[in-house]
Amino acid sequence: MHCLCIGIHAGQKISSYQHSTNPKSNEWHYTKNTFGLTPREQEVLELLTKGLTNQEIADRLFVSHATIKTYTSNI
C-alpha cells in the first residue's frame, strides 16, 4: 500500500511523508515537496494553516482579497 500525507512543520515548510510500498514495512519517509505550488502559494498555504482568513492574509501580504482567492483556488 502507498500513502502520501502532507504536513506543515514548525519550520513552516511544506513536506510530505510517503509510506513504504513494502507491505511488511511500517516505515515513513520524509521528502520535501512543494507539490507544484509557487513560493507565494506556499506562503498563503502556511498562513491558512495558522488559521488566518483570506482577508487577514491579504492584509499581511499587501495584496487584494481577490488575489488571495486566486491563490487558494490554485492550492
N, C-alpha and C positions, 0 to 999 in steps of 0.2 A: 504494500500500500504506500502511496506517496501523498504527503500532506504538505501544504505550504501555509505558513502563518505569517502575518505581517504585524510588526510592532513598532512602537516609538519608544526609545530608551531614554534614560536620564540624560544622555549626551545629545538628545534631540536629533538623532539620525534615523532615517527610515531603514528598516532592515527586515530580513526575512529569515525564517527558520525552515529548513526542509527536513522532513523525517526521512530516515534511511529507507531505501527501497528494499532492503533485506528484511523479509518477514520475521526473522528471528532476532532482529536488532531493534532496540528501543532507543536509538541514538538520534539526536537532533543536531544539525549542522548549521551554524550561523553563517550567513552570507550577507554582505552589504549589497543592496539592490535598490535602485531608485524607481523601478517599475515604469520607466519611460517618462517620469514626471520631470518637468523643468525645475530648476532651483527655486523659482518663485512659487510654483505649485507645491513643492516640498515644504516651503516656509509656511504657506497657507494651511497645509495639512497639519503641520506641527501645532499651529495656533488653534486649529479646530479641535485637536485632541486635548488642548488645555481648557476647552470649554468656551472659548470666545465666540461671540456671534459674528455673523458676516459684517455687520456694521462696525463692531469693535475692531475686527481685523482690518477693514478698510481704513479706519481712522489711524490705526497703528502703522500701516504700510503706506499711508498717504496716497491712496487710490480711491476710486469710486466704489460704491456698493455694487454697481453693475459689473465692475471688473472682478470683484471677489466672486460674484455669482458665476462668471465665466470660468474662473479658476476651479471653483468647486464642481462645476459641470464636467470639466476636464478630468478631475480627480476621480 
